[in-house]
Amino acid sequence: MSWQLPLFAVLVQGPSMAPTLHGGDALLVRRVRRVRPHSVVVARFRARPELLVVKRAIREQDGGWWVQGDNEFVTDDSRAYGVADVIGQVVFRYWPQPRRLS
């Protein structure tokens, strides 16, 4: 049996979630089984499982989620890699300035 903590932290890298999030933002994430559309989530693309990404869940698709960044000019999301499996939902940003995202 695999045991995992219900909360974990991630560090944002890159501009894909601007203006909502920026590189260097530290986030607290809650593991979830259900995701609400338009939530900010941490996911892995099925086509690129080595990538752990922070994106916005747009819609359920093929047993996973279509996810996109908030920055329309950066397309390193489902438009490039297809469906993703959501690992958790971002609860809040704790660095550099605390802010609830959900």
C-alpha positions, 0 to 999 in steps of 0.5 A, a space after each residue: 500500500 502506498 502512503 501519500 501526504 494529503 498536502 504537498 508544496 510545488 514551486 512555479 517555474 516559467 510564465 505559463 500561468 501569468 498573470 495568476 502565478 509567476 515563476 518563483 511562487 510557492 504553492 500548497 496543493 491538496 491531493 484530490 479525486 474530484 476537480 472543479 472546472 477552472 481550478 488551478 491544479 497540479 497535473 502530469 500529461 499522459 504524453 509527457 509523464 515526467 512533467 509536473 505542471 501547474 495549469 488550469 483545469 478546463 474540462 474533463 476529457 478521456 478520463 482525464 483533464 484538458 488543462 491550459 495555462 492562463 498565459 495565452 502566448 505560452 502553449 505548453 499545455 494540453 494544446 501541445 501534450 493532450 490530456 493530463 491526469 490531475 494530482 492535486 488542486 492548488 489551495 493557496 500561494 504561500 510565497 512570496 505573498 500568501 493568497 488563496 487561489 480556490 
